[in-house]
Amino acid sequence: ERFYALNDESEELAQERIVQRATERMQRSQQPQNGATEEAIIRSEFPDVLGNQNATLYAVGEYNRLVAKGEPRTLATSRKAMGMAAEEFGLRRPTMPAVSAAQQQRYGAVPAQAGVRTGSEVRLDSSQKKMALARWPGDDEHVAYAKMAGVLRSIKEEPEQ
């Protein structure tokens, strides 16, 4: 009985060692793949920075500075450093902050103004505005201007014969 108990225990220990070795091998094989994946992502997103040796050095320095300040060693930190290098060396334009609602209201940033269309803009002169008001007297002036802009746009878009 003692022999069989020790034999079973020996087999269990051997199986645990095999599982442990397999786990270690899997972890070692996965680490380079994660690094290679991150490198491929950075190379595809920031070819301009990687093409400039000074910008690349700057990005590495920024990455190290961010990590020293407590940022995690992640892809997001790498992207942040690469973005900083791109802006510093003028490889990309800095991102503009979003305009607040108060600023939009103050400076008249109305998304759908009368007569304005993405791609082809129609501006009415004073005589066209008068014609719009005369043509649609029951409508609000802005609605009449929008209708006139639509008419003018359709005239411009008609194929010439």
C-alpha positions, 0 to 999 in steps of 0.5 A: 500500500505504501508503494502504491501511495508513493508511486501515485504521489510521484506521478502527480508531482511529475504531471505538475512539473510538466504543466509548470514547464508548459505554462512557462514556455507559453508565457515566454513565447507570448511576450515577444508576440505582444511586443511585436504586435505593439511595434507593428501598431506603432509603425502603422500609426506613426510612420512619419515619426519613425522616419525621422531619427531625431523625432524617434529619439525624442519619442523614446525620451518622452516615453521614458519621462512619462513612465518615470512620472508613473504612467503604465508601460502600455500602448497608450503611453507609447502613442502619447509619446509618439504624438508629442514627438510628431507635434514637436517636430512639426510632423503633424498638426496639434489637435485643436480643442473642441469649441464650447457651446458658448463660443459657437453661440458667440461667434455664430457657428450655426451648422446649417445656415441658409444656402450653405451646403457641404461642398458647394456653397451658395451665397445670396446677394441683396437682389437675390434676397429681395427676390426670395422675399417677394417669391415666398412672402408668407415664409420667414426670411431665412426659410425664403433665403434657403429656398432661393439658395436651393433654386440657385443650386439646382440651376447650377447643377442642371446639365448644359444643353 
